[in-house]
Amino acid sequence: MSDFSGKAVIVTGAGLGIGFALCKAFAQAGAWVALNDAQAELAQTAADQLNTGIGTARVSPYGCDVSDTAAVRAMIEDFAARRGRLDVVIANAGITNYGAFLDYTPEAFDRLLAVNLRGSYFTAQAGAKMMIAGGVAGRILLTSSVTGIAAYQHLSAYGITKAAIQHMARTLAVELGAYGITVNAISPGATITERTLLDDPNYEANWQAVTPTRRAGTVEDIAAAALFLASPEARQITGQNLTVDGGWTLTSPIPEDTPDLPEFSGKLR
Ligand SMILES: NC(=O)c1ccc[n+]([C@@H]2O[C@H](COP(=O)([O-])OP(=O)(O)OC[C@H]3O[C@@H](n4cnc5c(N)ncnc54)[C@H](O)[C@@H]3O)[C@@H](O)[C@H]2O)c1
């Protein structure tokens, strides 16, 4: 695993779930970490928990909503000033908003865009400006989703934002490449988190059944991908989307009672 000692890493939406695991992984790898969450108290508790776990205060909490662009800029400026640099920005905060297309409201749509798209875009922008000012060939990671690849029932608006995030990585990579800054997206598949377990207590078993690797994803799977893309070894990888889904997007679930067809079973040959 790469050593991130002395590096400054910011992760949004990190009070729990994937973002929390990202903070943990980078802090364990030696980085200074800014742990952001819209719920300020949760950010504080999560940072305290990580600092206790690693035995040193390397994680700083920041309570702000990523749809508030001024607050995001202030957070990034404060963290970079305290650490004297900014190396990695992970725009992870995103809301998953289910709803049938025919019933979906403009209010829900606007909120989704404000968090998932405006939040990611301007977090990346503020981070990139800071990296450029400090002469740092940094890393920007954006959190997309398999629902930005495969169309999924009742996730139309969410899926649109996640597909856009993959293109965000491509377009920002073109503009930031000259500074040595890489921009990539990570697309988690079904990943076991507090939220997904709350939505479906049988989440793990249900997703194991339709995933080629026969396991649901863990937050550690996503953190491993992030550590690699943020490492010096990944300097030539930019504008890409790394799907971490156990192969779910390679296929589509088939009915459970589909018979095992013998080889050469075609009747018309
Ligand atoms: N869990 C999955 O299976 C899965 C799959 C694909 C993609 N994703 C994506 O990964 C990211 C993290 O997912 P998760 O399931 O860990 O998240 P989550 O829904 O559990 O939320 C994690 C944290 O983000 C915070 N948050 C929400 N809106 C915010 C905002 N506007 N500003 C700052 N913080 C905010 C919440 O308070 C929460 O503590 C999201 O972008 C999500 O779309 C998750």
Ligand as a Chemical Component Dictionary entry (heavy atoms), coordinates in Angstrom:
data_LIG
# 
_chem_comp.id                   LIG 
_chem_comp.type                 NON-POLYMER 
_chem_comp.pdbx_formal_charge   0 
_chem_comp.three_letter_code    LIG 
# 
loop_
_chem_comp_atom.comp_id 
_chem_comp_atom.atom_id 
_chem_comp_atom.alt_atom_id 
_chem_comp_atom.type_symbol 
_chem_comp_atom.charge 
_chem_comp_atom.model_Cartn_x 
_chem_comp_atom.model_Cartn_y 
_chem_comp_atom.model_Cartn_z 
_chem_comp_atom.pdbx_ordinal 
LIG N1  N1  N 0  -23.575 2.439  -0.900 1  
LIG C1  C1  C 0  -23.683 2.049  -2.135 2  
LIG O1  O1  O 0  -24.079 0.907  -2.410 3  
LIG C2  C2  C 0  -23.294 2.963  -3.269 4  
LIG C3  C3  C 0  -23.308 2.459  -4.575 5  
LIG C4  C4  C 0  -22.943 3.297  -5.626 6  
LIG C5  C5  C 0  -22.577 4.603  -5.381 7  
LIG N2  N2  N 1  -22.589 5.093  -4.107 8  
LIG C6  C6  C 0  -22.181 6.491  -3.926 9  
LIG O2  O2  O 0  -21.140 6.540  -2.967 10 
LIG C7  C7  C 0  -21.224 7.736  -2.208 11 
LIG C8  C8  C 0  -21.304 7.387  -0.731 12 
LIG O3  O3  O 0  -22.363 6.493  -0.562 13 
LIG P1  P1  P 0  -22.808 5.993  0.889  14 
LIG O4  O4  O 0  -23.833 4.951  0.692  15 
LIG O5  O5  O -1 -21.597 5.692  1.676  16 
LIG O6  O6  O 0  -23.445 7.352  1.448  17 
LIG P2  P2  P 0  -24.595 7.629  2.525  18 
LIG O7  O7  O 0  -25.881 7.832  1.830  19 
LIG O8  O8  O 0  -24.516 6.599  3.582  20 
LIG O9  O9  O 0  -24.122 9.038  3.096  21 
LIG C9  C9  C 0  -22.857 9.200  3.693  22 
LIG C10 C10 C 0  -22.805 10.539 4.367  23 
LIG O10 O10 O 0  -22.922 11.588 3.410  24 
LIG C11 C11 C 0  -23.515 12.677 4.069  25 
LIG N3  N3  N 0  -24.091 13.636 3.117  26 
LIG C12 C12 C 0  -25.263 13.512 2.443  27 
LIG N4  N4  N 0  -25.497 14.626 1.721  28 
LIG C13 C13 C 0  -24.449 15.453 1.952  29 
LIG C14 C14 C 0  -24.132 16.762 1.515  30 
LIG N5  N5  N 0  -24.970 17.448 0.726  31 
LIG N6  N6  N 0  -22.975 17.334 1.933  32 
LIG C15 C15 C 0  -22.139 16.658 2.768  33 
LIG N7  N7  N 0  -22.417 15.431 3.242  34 
LIG C16 C16 C 0  -23.547 14.836 2.837  35 
LIG C17 C17 C 0  -24.566 12.060 4.964  36 
LIG O11 O11 O 0  -24.888 12.907 6.054  37 
LIG C18 C18 C 0  -23.914 10.753 5.398  38 
LIG O12 O12 O 0  -23.343 10.829 6.686  39 
LIG C19 C19 C 0  -22.441 8.489  -2.735 40 
LIG O13 O13 O 0  -22.042 9.424  -3.710 41 
LIG C20 C20 C 0  -23.279 7.393  -3.372 42 
LIG O14 O14 O 0  -24.098 7.891  -4.400 43 
LIG C21 C21 C 0  -22.935 4.308  -3.046 44 
# 
loop_
_chem_comp_bond.comp_id 
_chem_comp_bond.atom_id_1 
_chem_comp_bond.atom_id_2 
_chem_comp_bond.value_order 
_chem_comp_bond.pdbx_ordinal 
LIG N1  C1  SING 1  
LIG C1  O1  DOUB 2  
LIG C1  C2  SING 3  
LIG C2  C3  SING 4  
LIG C2  C21 DOUB 5  
LIG C3  C4  DOUB 6  
LIG C4  C5  SING 7  
LIG C5  N2  DOUB 8  
LIG N2  C6  SING 9  
LIG N2  C21 SING 10 
LIG C6  O2  SING 11 
LIG C6  C20 SING 12 
LIG O2  C7  SING 13 
LIG C7  C8  SING 14 
LIG C7  C19 SING 15 
LIG C8  O3  SING 16 
LIG O3  P1  SING 17 
LIG P1  O4  DOUB 18 
LIG P1  O5  SING 19 
LIG P1  O6  SING 20 
LIG O6  P2  SING 21 
LIG P2  O7  DOUB 22 
LIG P2  O8  SING 23 
LIG P2  O9  SING 24 
LIG O9  C9  SING 25 
LIG C9  C10 SING 26 
LIG C10 O10 SING 27 
LIG C10 C18 SING 28 
LIG O10 C11 SING 29 
LIG C11 N3  SING 30 
LIG C11 C17 SING 31 
LIG N3  C12 SING 32 
LIG N3  C16 SING 33 
LIG C12 N4  DOUB 34 
LIG N4  C13 SING 35 
LIG C13 C14 SING 36 
LIG C13 C16 DOUB 37 
LIG C14 N5  SING 38 
LIG C14 N6  DOUB 39 
LIG N6  C15 SING 40 
LIG C15 N7  DOUB 41 
LIG N7  C16 SING 42 
LIG C17 O11 SING 43 
LIG C17 C18 SING 44 
LIG C18 O12 SING 45 
LIG C19 O13 SING 46 
LIG C19 C20 SING 47 
LIG C20 O14 SING 48 
# 
